[in-house]
Amino acid sequence: MTTTKKEPSFLDASLPILVLIVLLSSSVILFGDDSSYGPNQIALFLASAVAVVIGLKNGFRWSDIEKAMTKGIALSLGAVLILLAVGALIGTWLLAGTVPTLIYYGMQILSPSWFYAASCILCGIVAMSIGSSWTTAATIGVALIGVAAGLGLSPAITAGAIISGAYFGDKISPLSETTNLAPAVAGAELFSHIRHMLWTTVPSIVLALLLFTLIGLNSSGTADAAQIDLISSTLQHHFTISFWTLIPLFVLLAMAIKKVPAFPTVFIGALLGAVWAFLFQRELMQSILDQDLGNTVGSLKLVWATLFDGFALETGTDDLDRLLSGGGMSSMLNTIWLIFSAMMFGAVIEKIGLLRKFVQSILKAAQSTGSLITSTIATCIATNILTADQYMAIVMPGRMYKEEYERRGLAPVNLSRTLEDGGTITSPLIPWNTCGAYMHGVLNVNPLDYFIYAFFNLINPVLAVIYAYCGIKILKLTPPESVEQELHLKL
Protein backbone atom coordinates (compact mmCIF):
# COMPACT_ATOMS: atom_id res chain seq x y z
CA MET A 1 0.00 0.00 0.00
CA THR A 2 1.49 3.31 -1.10
CA THR A 3 0.93 6.55 0.79
CA THR A 4 0.15 9.72 -1.15
CA LYS A 5 2.79 12.34 -0.47
CA LYS A 6 1.57 15.90 0.00
CA GLU A 7 3.40 18.92 -1.35
CA PRO A 8 4.89 20.82 1.62
CA SER A 9 3.37 24.19 2.41
CA PHE A 10 5.49 27.30 2.85
CA LEU A 11 4.94 26.94 6.61
CA ASP A 12 6.22 23.36 6.41
CA ALA A 13 9.34 24.57 4.60
CA SER A 14 9.91 27.43 7.03
CA LEU A 15 9.38 25.71 10.37
CA PRO A 16 12.52 23.47 10.54
CA ILE A 17 14.67 26.36 9.36
CA LEU A 18 13.23 28.75 11.94
CA VAL A 19 13.74 26.13 14.66
CA LEU A 20 17.35 25.65 13.53
CA ILE A 21 18.03 29.40 13.51
CA VAL A 22 16.60 29.81 17.02
CA LEU A 23 18.51 26.81 18.39
CA LEU A 24 21.83 27.78 16.78
CA SER A 25 21.46 31.36 18.01
CA SER A 26 20.72 30.08 21.50
CA SER A 27 23.72 27.78 21.28
CA VAL A 28 26.06 30.69 20.53
CA ILE A 29 24.51 32.86 23.28
CA LEU A 30 24.71 30.12 25.92
CA PHE A 31 28.00 28.44 25.01
CA GLY A 32 29.98 31.04 23.03
CA ASP A 33 33.06 29.64 21.29
CA ASP A 34 32.26 26.19 22.68
CA SER A 35 29.01 26.03 20.71
CA SER A 36 30.54 23.85 17.98
CA TYR A 37 31.71 21.28 20.54
CA GLY A 38 28.30 19.68 21.09
CA PRO A 39 25.56 22.34 21.36
CA ASN A 40 25.37 22.96 17.59
CA GLN A 41 25.16 19.23 16.96
CA ILE A 42 22.18 18.93 19.32
CA ALA A 43 20.53 21.90 17.58
CA LEU A 44 20.89 20.15 14.23
CA PHE A 45 19.48 16.90 15.65
CA LEU A 46 16.42 18.68 17.08
CA ALA A 47 15.80 20.62 13.85
CA SER A 48 16.09 17.32 11.95
CA ALA A 49 13.46 15.83 14.25
CA VAL A 50 11.07 18.70 13.41
CA ALA A 51 11.69 18.12 9.68
CA VAL A 52 11.06 14.37 10.10
CA VAL A 53 7.70 15.05 11.80
CA ILE A 54 6.70 17.32 8.89
CA GLY A 55 7.77 14.63 6.42
CA LEU A 56 5.72 11.97 8.21
CA LYS A 57 2.73 14.35 8.27
CA ASN A 58 3.04 14.81 4.51
CA GLY A 59 3.02 11.08 3.79
CA PHE A 60 6.69 10.12 3.75
CA ARG A 61 7.64 6.81 5.37
CA TRP A 62 10.25 6.71 8.13
CA SER A 63 12.24 4.07 6.20
CA ASP A 64 12.57 6.45 3.21
CA ILE A 65 13.63 9.37 5.41
CA GLU A 66 16.15 7.16 7.22
CA LYS A 67 17.64 6.04 3.90
CA ALA A 68 17.96 9.70 2.87
CA MET A 69 19.78 10.47 6.15
CA THR A 70 22.17 7.57 5.60
CA LYS A 71 22.80 8.64 2.03
CA GLY A 72 23.37 12.25 3.08
CA ILE A 73 25.92 11.23 5.70
CA ALA A 74 27.59 8.91 3.18
CA LEU A 75 28.16 11.89 0.88
CA SER A 76 30.45 13.39 3.53
CA LEU A 77 32.60 10.30 4.07
CA GLY A 78 35.20 11.43 1.54
CA ALA A 79 35.63 14.66 3.50
CA VAL A 80 35.78 12.66 6.75
CA LEU A 81 38.68 10.56 5.45
CA ILE A 82 40.52 13.73 4.46
CA LEU A 83 39.86 15.24 7.89
CA LEU A 84 41.31 12.21 9.66
CA ALA A 85 44.36 12.27 7.39
CA VAL A 86 44.82 16.02 8.00
CA GLY A 87 44.74 15.45 11.76
CA ALA A 88 47.46 12.82 11.43
CA LEU A 89 49.47 15.09 9.13
CA ILE A 90 49.43 18.06 11.51
CA GLY A 91 50.61 15.82 14.35
CA THR A 92 53.49 14.20 12.48
CA TRP A 93 54.56 17.46 10.82
CA LEU A 94 54.85 19.03 14.27
CA LEU A 95 56.93 16.09 15.50
CA ALA A 96 59.02 16.03 12.30
CA GLY A 97 59.82 19.75 12.62
CA THR A 98 58.13 20.66 9.33
CA VAL A 99 55.64 23.11 10.86
CA PRO A 100 58.18 24.49 13.39
CA THR A 101 60.61 25.12 10.51
CA LEU A 102 57.94 27.01 8.55
CA ILE A 103 57.16 29.06 11.67
CA TYR A 104 60.87 29.75 12.28
CA TYR A 105 61.58 30.99 8.76
CA GLY A 106 58.26 32.81 8.58
CA MET A 107 59.14 34.92 11.62
CA GLN A 108 62.51 35.77 10.08
CA ILE A 109 61.07 36.79 6.71
CA LEU A 110 57.56 38.19 7.24
CA SER A 111 57.14 41.74 8.53
CA PRO A 112 54.16 42.34 10.87
CA SER A 113 53.08 45.33 8.75
CA TRP A 114 52.69 43.22 5.61
CA PHE A 115 51.95 39.88 7.22
CA TYR A 116 48.20 39.66 6.53
CA ALA A 117 48.48 40.65 2.87
CA ALA A 118 51.52 38.39 2.37
CA SER A 119 49.66 35.46 3.96
CA CYS A 120 46.74 35.98 1.61
CA ILE A 121 49.01 36.11 -1.45
CA LEU A 122 51.04 33.06 -0.36
CA CYS A 123 47.92 30.95 0.22
CA GLY A 124 46.49 32.13 -3.11
CA ILE A 125 49.60 31.02 -4.99
CA VAL A 126 49.71 27.62 -3.29
CA ALA A 127 45.97 26.98 -3.73
CA MET A 128 46.12 27.98 -7.40
CA SER A 129 49.04 25.57 -7.91
CA ILE A 130 47.41 22.56 -6.25
CA GLY A 131 43.70 23.36 -6.63
CA SER A 132 42.84 22.75 -2.99
CA SER A 133 41.89 25.30 -0.34
CA TRP A 134 41.75 22.52 2.26
CA THR A 135 45.31 21.31 1.67
CA THR A 136 46.57 24.90 1.61
CA ALA A 137 44.97 25.64 4.99
CA ALA A 138 46.27 22.40 6.52
CA THR A 139 49.86 23.08 5.51
CA ILE A 140 50.79 26.71 4.84
CA GLY A 141 47.78 27.92 6.84
CA VAL A 142 48.74 26.06 10.02
CA ALA A 143 52.27 27.48 9.83
CA LEU A 144 50.99 31.03 9.24
CA ILE A 145 48.75 30.80 12.33
CA GLY A 146 51.91 29.86 14.25
CA VAL A 147 53.86 32.76 12.77
CA ALA A 148 51.03 35.16 13.68
CA ALA A 149 51.17 33.94 17.28
CA GLY A 150 54.93 34.49 17.31
CA LEU A 151 54.58 38.01 15.94
CA GLY A 152 51.77 38.91 18.33
CA LEU A 153 49.22 39.28 15.52
CA SER A 154 45.53 38.40 15.50
CA PRO A 155 44.77 34.73 14.73
CA ALA A 156 41.26 35.71 13.54
CA ILE A 157 42.56 38.19 10.95
CA THR A 158 45.26 35.70 9.94
CA ALA A 159 42.64 33.00 9.43
CA GLY A 160 40.60 35.45 7.32
CA ALA A 161 43.66 36.15 5.17
CA ILE A 162 44.46 32.43 4.81
CA ILE A 163 40.89 31.58 3.79
CA SER A 164 40.62 34.56 1.44
CA GLY A 165 43.81 33.59 -0.40
CA ALA A 166 43.10 29.86 -0.37
CA TYR A 167 39.60 30.23 -1.84
CA PHE A 168 40.72 32.74 -4.47
CA GLY A 169 43.48 30.40 -5.64
CA ASP A 170 41.14 27.42 -5.52
CA LYS A 171 38.55 29.20 -7.67
CA ILE A 172 40.88 30.09 -10.53
CA SER A 173 42.67 26.73 -10.56
CA PRO A 174 41.60 24.17 -13.19
CA LEU A 175 42.77 21.50 -10.72
CA SER A 176 40.05 22.36 -8.20
CA GLU A 177 37.15 19.91 -7.76
CA THR A 178 34.53 22.62 -7.26
CA THR A 179 35.88 24.65 -10.19
CA ASN A 180 35.26 21.59 -12.36
CA LEU A 181 31.95 20.71 -10.72
CA ALA A 182 30.21 24.08 -11.23
CA PRO A 183 30.57 24.22 -15.05
CA ALA A 184 29.70 20.52 -15.28
CA VAL A 185 26.40 21.14 -13.47
CA ALA A 186 25.64 24.32 -15.44
CA GLY A 187 26.67 22.93 -18.84
CA ALA A 188 29.58 25.33 -19.37
CA GLU A 189 33.14 24.73 -20.57
CA LEU A 190 35.82 24.71 -17.82
CA PHE A 191 38.16 27.41 -19.08
CA SER A 192 35.29 29.63 -20.23
CA HIS A 193 33.97 29.31 -16.68
CA ILE A 194 37.33 30.28 -15.17
CA ARG A 195 37.70 33.29 -17.50
CA HIS A 196 34.17 34.43 -16.65
CA MET A 197 34.87 34.03 -12.93
CA LEU A 198 37.89 36.34 -13.13
CA TRP A 199 35.52 39.30 -13.49
CA THR A 200 34.28 38.81 -9.91
CA THR A 201 37.22 37.05 -8.23
CA VAL A 202 40.05 39.40 -9.27
CA PRO A 203 38.41 42.68 -8.13
CA SER A 204 37.35 40.91 -4.91
CA ILE A 205 40.86 39.72 -4.05
CA VAL A 206 42.32 43.14 -4.91
CA LEU A 207 39.90 44.80 -2.49
CA ALA A 208 40.67 42.14 0.12
CA LEU A 209 44.42 42.72 -0.23
CA LEU A 210 43.93 46.46 0.18
CA LEU A 211 42.00 45.88 3.40
CA PHE A 212 44.61 43.43 4.73
CA THR A 213 47.35 45.93 3.88
CA LEU A 214 45.54 48.77 5.67
CA ILE A 215 44.98 46.61 8.75
CA GLY A 216 48.61 45.49 8.73
CA LEU A 217 50.00 49.01 8.43
CA ASN A 218 47.87 50.11 11.38
CA SER A 219 48.66 47.05 13.52
CA SER A 220 52.33 46.16 13.83
CA GLY A 221 51.74 43.42 16.40
CA THR A 222 52.81 43.19 20.01
CA ALA A 223 55.89 41.03 19.61
CA ASP A 224 59.25 42.74 19.98
CA ALA A 225 62.64 41.52 18.81
CA ALA A 226 63.31 39.86 22.17
CA GLN A 227 60.07 37.84 21.96
CA ILE A 228 60.81 36.73 18.39
CA ASP A 229 64.34 35.75 19.45
CA LEU A 230 62.91 33.77 22.37
CA ILE A 231 60.53 31.83 20.13
CA SER A 232 63.24 31.27 17.50
CA SER A 233 65.75 30.02 20.09
CA THR A 234 63.09 27.74 21.64
CA LEU A 235 62.32 26.25 18.24
CA GLN A 236 66.02 25.67 17.59
CA HIS A 237 66.48 24.16 21.05
CA HIS A 238 63.74 21.56 20.66
CA PHE A 239 63.77 20.88 16.90
CA THR A 240 66.28 20.40 14.12
CA ILE A 241 65.51 23.37 11.88
CA SER A 242 66.71 22.90 8.31
CA PHE A 243 65.64 22.86 4.68
CA TRP A 244 65.41 19.05 4.82
CA THR A 245 62.51 19.12 7.27
CA LEU A 246 60.45 20.91 4.60
CA ILE A 247 60.71 18.00 2.15
CA PRO A 248 57.35 16.49 3.26
CA LEU A 249 55.67 19.78 2.29
CA PHE A 250 57.27 19.82 -1.17
CA VAL A 251 56.33 16.17 -1.75
CA LEU A 252 52.73 16.85 -0.76
CA LEU A 253 52.49 19.88 -3.04
CA ALA A 254 54.00 17.91 -5.92
CA MET A 255 51.43 15.10 -5.48
CA ALA A 256 48.62 17.63 -5.35
CA ILE A 257 49.83 19.32 -8.55
CA LYS A 258 49.97 15.87 -10.20
CA LYS A 259 46.28 15.51 -9.23
CA VAL A 260 46.79 12.59 -6.87
CA PRO A 261 43.49 12.31 -4.94
CA ALA A 262 43.33 14.34 -1.73
CA PHE A 263 43.03 11.52 0.83
CA PRO A 264 46.08 9.48 -0.26
CA THR A 265 48.05 12.70 -0.82
CA VAL A 266 47.46 13.96 2.71
CA PHE A 267 47.87 10.54 4.35
CA ILE A 268 51.14 9.89 2.51
CA GLY A 269 52.24 13.33 3.71
CA ALA A 270 51.40 12.27 7.28
CA LEU A 271 53.36 9.02 6.96
CA LEU A 272 56.28 10.89 5.43
CA GLY A 273 56.21 13.22 8.45
CA ALA A 274 56.46 10.15 10.70
CA VAL A 275 59.51 8.92 8.79
CA TRP A 276 61.07 12.40 8.90
CA ALA A 277 60.62 12.46 12.67
CA PHE A 278 62.76 9.31 12.92
CA LEU A 279 65.37 10.79 10.60
CA PHE A 280 65.70 14.37 11.84
CA GLN A 281 64.21 14.70 15.34
CA ARG A 282 65.92 11.90 17.25
CA GLU A 283 66.99 14.16 20.12
CA LEU A 284 63.47 15.52 20.55
CA MET A 285 62.00 12.02 20.50
CA GLN A 286 64.60 10.80 23.01
CA SER A 287 63.56 13.56 25.41
CA ILE A 288 59.87 12.64 25.43
CA LEU A 289 59.59 8.93 24.61
CA ASP A 290 58.85 6.20 27.13
CA GLN A 291 62.33 5.05 28.23
CA ASP A 292 60.97 1.83 29.73
CA LEU A 293 60.21 0.54 26.25
CA GLY A 294 63.67 1.14 24.80
CA ASN A 295 64.65 3.57 22.06
CA THR A 296 63.23 1.72 19.04
CA VAL A 297 59.95 0.53 20.55
CA GLY A 298 59.50 3.81 22.44
CA SER A 299 60.02 5.84 19.25
CA LEU A 300 57.54 3.64 17.39
CA LYS A 301 54.97 4.14 20.17
CA LEU A 302 55.51 7.92 20.12
CA VAL A 303 55.02 8.19 16.35
CA TRP A 304 52.02 5.86 16.47
CA ALA A 305 50.43 7.94 19.22
CA THR A 306 51.14 11.14 17.27
CA LEU A 307 49.18 9.81 14.29
CA PHE A 308 46.04 9.18 16.33
CA ASP A 309 46.36 11.58 19.27
CA GLY A 310 48.59 14.39 18.05
CA PHE A 311 51.82 15.87 19.38
CA ALA A 312 52.32 17.77 22.64
CA LEU A 313 55.46 19.66 23.61
CA GLU A 314 56.28 21.11 27.03
CA THR A 315 58.58 24.12 26.76
CA GLY A 316 57.72 25.75 30.07
CA THR A 317 55.74 28.52 28.32
CA ASP A 318 51.99 28.02 27.85
CA ASP A 319 51.78 30.11 24.67
CA LEU A 320 54.59 28.15 23.01
CA ASP A 321 53.10 24.85 24.15
CA ARG A 322 49.81 25.74 22.43
CA LEU A 323 51.72 26.86 19.35
CA LEU A 324 53.73 23.66 19.02
CA SER A 325 51.12 21.09 20.06
CA GLY A 326 48.10 19.64 18.30
CA GLY A 327 46.94 17.38 15.51
CA GLY A 328 46.07 13.71 15.57
CA MET A 329 43.06 11.96 14.12
CA SER A 330 41.24 12.26 17.45
CA SER A 331 41.36 16.07 17.18
CA MET A 332 39.01 15.85 14.18
CA LEU A 333 36.32 13.69 15.80
CA ASN A 334 34.24 16.64 17.01
CA THR A 335 34.38 18.19 13.54
CA ILE A 336 33.22 14.88 12.05
CA TRP A 337 30.34 14.77 14.54
CA LEU A 338 29.31 18.25 13.45
CA ILE A 339 29.47 17.33 9.76
CA PHE A 340 27.38 14.17 10.27
CA SER A 341 24.73 16.14 12.18
CA ALA A 342 24.55 18.84 9.52
CA MET A 343 24.44 16.40 6.61
CA MET A 344 21.60 14.52 8.30
CA PHE A 345 19.53 17.72 8.56
CA GLY A 346 20.26 18.66 4.96
CA ALA A 347 19.31 15.22 3.70
CA VAL A 348 15.93 15.29 5.48
CA ILE A 349 14.84 18.70 4.18
CA GLU A 350 15.93 17.78 0.66
CA LYS A 351 14.08 14.45 0.76
CA ILE A 352 10.76 15.92 1.88
CA GLY A 353 10.96 18.76 -0.66
CA LEU A 354 11.41 21.78 1.60
CA LEU A 355 14.24 23.36 -0.41
CA ARG A 356 12.36 22.88 -3.66
CA LYS A 357 9.37 24.68 -2.14
CA PHE A 358 11.55 27.70 -1.37
CA VAL A 359 12.98 27.85 -4.90
CA GLN A 360 9.53 27.68 -6.49
CA SER A 361 8.48 30.67 -4.40
CA ILE A 362 11.67 32.55 -5.28
CA LEU A 363 11.30 32.05 -9.04
CA LYS A 364 7.85 33.63 -9.00
CA ALA A 365 9.39 36.83 -7.62
CA ALA A 366 12.64 36.79 -9.66
CA GLN A 367 11.51 38.59 -12.82
CA SER A 368 14.72 40.37 -13.88
CA THR A 369 18.17 38.92 -14.62
CA GLY A 370 19.54 40.74 -11.59
CA SER A 371 16.93 39.24 -9.28
CA LEU A 372 17.44 35.76 -10.80
CA ILE A 373 21.20 35.81 -10.17
CA THR A 374 20.69 37.29 -6.70
CA SER A 375 18.15 34.55 -5.96
CA THR A 376 20.63 31.92 -7.13
CA ILE A 377 23.31 33.29 -4.81
CA ALA A 378 20.82 33.42 -1.93
CA THR A 379 19.80 29.82 -2.63
CA CYS A 380 23.45 28.69 -2.69
CA ILE A 381 24.10 30.39 0.66
CA ALA A 382 20.91 28.91 2.13
CA THR A 383 21.89 25.46 0.85
CA ASN A 384 25.31 25.89 2.46
CA ILE A 385 23.59 26.73 5.74
CA LEU A 386 20.97 23.99 5.57
CA THR A 387 22.78 21.07 3.94
CA ALA A 388 26.21 22.03 5.35
CA ASP A 389 28.13 21.02 2.23
CA GLN A 390 29.66 23.10 -0.57
CA TYR A 391 29.10 20.36 -3.16
CA MET A 392 25.38 20.32 -2.35
CA ALA A 393 25.40 24.14 -2.56
CA ILE A 394 26.63 23.83 -6.15
CA VAL A 395 24.72 20.78 -7.40
CA MET A 396 21.25 21.45 -5.95
CA PRO A 397 20.86 25.12 -7.00
CA GLY A 398 22.52 24.26 -10.32
CA ARG A 399 19.86 21.67 -11.06
CA MET A 400 17.07 23.92 -9.82
CA TYR A 401 18.00 27.00 -11.86
CA LYS A 402 19.61 25.58 -15.03
CA GLU A 403 16.39 25.37 -17.01
CA GLU A 404 15.36 28.90 -15.98
CA TYR A 405 18.70 30.37 -17.14
CA GLU A 406 18.29 28.63 -20.51
CA ARG A 407 14.68 29.82 -20.80
CA ARG A 408 15.81 33.42 -20.29
CA GLY A 409 18.59 33.11 -22.88
CA LEU A 410 21.48 33.35 -20.40
CA ALA A 411 24.77 31.60 -21.20
CA PRO A 412 25.70 28.65 -18.93
CA VAL A 413 28.82 30.49 -17.64
CA ASN A 414 26.52 32.95 -15.85
CA LEU A 415 25.07 30.12 -13.80
CA SER A 416 28.40 28.35 -13.22
CA ARG A 417 30.03 31.57 -11.99
CA THR A 418 27.05 32.35 -9.75
CA LEU A 419 27.19 28.86 -8.22
CA GLU A 420 30.81 29.50 -7.24
CA ASP A 421 30.18 33.08 -6.07
CA GLY A 422 27.32 32.00 -3.83
CA GLY A 423 28.12 28.36 -3.02
CA THR A 424 31.82 27.57 -2.88
CA ILE A 425 33.11 30.88 -1.58
CA THR A 426 30.64 31.26 1.31
CA SER A 427 31.02 27.69 2.63
CA PRO A 428 33.92 28.34 5.09
CA LEU A 429 31.95 31.17 6.74
CA ILE A 430 29.36 28.79 8.23
CA PRO A 431 30.55 27.02 11.41
CA TRP A 432 28.62 23.76 10.84
CA ASN A 433 29.32 23.54 7.10
CA THR A 434 31.93 20.92 6.18
CA CYS A 435 34.29 23.71 5.09
CA GLY A 436 33.69 25.91 8.14
CA ALA A 437 34.09 22.94 10.49
CA TYR A 438 37.25 21.89 8.64
CA MET A 439 38.82 25.35 8.87
CA HIS A 440 37.95 25.51 12.56
CA GLY A 441 39.54 22.12 13.17
CA VAL A 442 42.70 22.90 11.21
CA LEU A 443 43.32 26.57 12.06
CA ASN A 444 41.82 26.38 15.57
CA VAL A 445 39.94 29.64 14.95
CA ASN A 446 36.14 29.71 15.18
CA PRO A 447 34.41 30.77 11.93
CA LEU A 448 32.39 33.25 13.99
CA ASP A 449 35.70 34.94 14.86
CA TYR A 450 37.27 35.03 11.39
CA PHE A 451 33.97 35.62 9.52
CA ILE A 452 34.31 39.41 9.34
CA TYR A 453 37.95 39.17 8.17
CA ALA A 454 37.42 36.71 5.31
CA PHE A 455 37.19 39.73 3.04
CA PHE A 456 37.40 37.91 -0.29
CA ASN A 457 34.62 35.52 0.68
CA LEU A 458 32.39 38.40 1.80
CA ILE A 459 33.10 40.81 -1.06
CA ASN A 460 32.76 38.31 -3.92
CA PRO A 461 29.02 37.51 -3.57
CA VAL A 462 28.20 41.21 -3.08
CA LEU A 463 30.16 42.12 -6.21
CA ALA A 464 28.37 39.37 -8.14
CA VAL A 465 24.99 40.88 -7.18
CA ILE A 466 26.16 44.36 -8.24
CA TYR A 467 27.31 42.97 -11.59
CA ALA A 468 23.95 41.24 -12.05
CA TYR A 469 21.85 44.36 -11.53
CA CYS A 470 24.20 46.56 -13.57
CA GLY A 471 24.36 44.03 -16.41
CA ILE A 472 28.17 43.77 -16.22
CA LYS A 473 29.53 40.63 -17.97
CA ILE A 474 26.13 38.93 -18.11
CA LEU A 475 26.50 36.88 -21.28
CA LYS A 476 23.59 35.88 -23.49
CA LEU A 477 23.30 32.60 -25.34
CA THR A 478 24.82 32.86 -28.80
CA PRO A 479 22.75 31.43 -31.69
CA PRO A 480 24.60 28.08 -31.85
CA GLU A 481 24.06 27.66 -28.10
CA SER A 482 20.37 28.55 -28.08
CA VAL A 483 17.78 25.87 -27.51
CA GLU A 484 15.96 26.79 -30.73
CA GLN A 485 19.14 26.37 -32.78
CA GLU A 486 19.88 23.02 -31.15
CA LEU A 487 16.38 21.79 -31.96
CA HIS A 488 16.74 23.01 -35.55
CA LEU A 489 20.03 21.15 -35.93
CA LYS A 490 18.49 17.96 -34.54
CA LEU A 491 15.58 18.22 -36.99
ABEGO torsion letter per residue (X at the ends): XBBBBBBBBAAAAAAAAAAAAAAAAAAAAAAEAAAAAGAAAAAAAAAAAAAAAAAAAAGBBAAAAAAAAAAAAAAAAAAAAAAAAAAAAAAAAAAAGAAAAAAAAAAAABBAAAAAAAAAAAAAAAAAAAGBAAAAAABAAAAAAAAAAAAGBBAAAAAAAAAAAAAAAAAABAABAAAAAAAAAAGBBAAAAAAAAAAAAAAAAAAAAAAAAAAAAABAEABBAAAAAAAAAAAAAABBBBAAAAAAAAAAAAAAAAGBBAAAAAAAAAAAAAAAAAAAAAAAAAAABBAAAEAAAAAAAAAAAAAAAEBBBBAGBAAAAAAABEEEAAAAAAAAAAAAAAAAAAAAAAAAGAAAAAAAAAAAABABAAAAAAAAAAAAAAAAAAAGBAAAAAAAAAAAAAAAAAAAGBBAAAAAAAAAAAAAAAAAABAABAAAAAAAAAAGBBAAAAAAABAAAAAAAAAAAAAAAAGBGBBBBBAAABAAAAAAAAX
